Amino acid sequence: MPIIKSAKKRVRVARKAAIRNTKVKRGLKVAIKNLGAKPSAETHSKAQSRVDIALKKKLISKRKAARLKQRAAAVSKQANVKLSPAKTAAKKAAPKTAAPKKKPATKTKKA
């Protein structure tokens, strides 16, 4: 066991992180298995969400995330799952609106 106070804290922090990471990885595996067992739009979106969460937490690489998403899409396509067009259309059709440009500040001379 560590003796130094900061080392003790690192042990505690590492233990919490390990538990959190295990939960995220387990959720990812369960979501992917559920998609394989019962392909539907809901299970597909849940699997993609879990992949994104694991990627954000840096538990999987971006290449693995892309591969998992591609496989999930292939499973859904094979099962003729119709993904909700509202979500996909909203992502594609959402135009980026630029903020109106401000006029440059003008200096006024004091008399």
TAGIKA-V505183 format. One record per backbone hydrogen bond with DSSP energy under -0.5 kcal/mol. NH is the residue of the N-H (numbers start at 1). CO is the residue of the C=O. If there is no record, write none. Layout:
nh->(NH	NH)
co->(CO	CO)
//
This chain:
nh->(8	9	10	11	12	13	14	15	16	17	18	19	20	21	22	23	24	25	26	27	28	29	30	31	32	33	34	35	36	37	38	44	45	46	47	48	49	50	51	52	53	54	55	56	57	58	59	60	65	66	67	68	69	70	71	72	73	74	75	76	77	78	79	80	81	83	87	88	89	90	91	92	93	94	95	97	98)
co->(4	5	6	7	8	9	10	11	12	13	14	15	16	17	18	19	20	21	22	23	24	25	26	27	28	29	30	31	32	33	34	40	41	42	43	44	45	46	47	48	49	50	51	52	53	55	54	54	61	62	63	64	65	66	67	68	69	70	71	72	73	74	75	77	76	81	84	84	85	86	87	88	89	90	93	95	96)
//
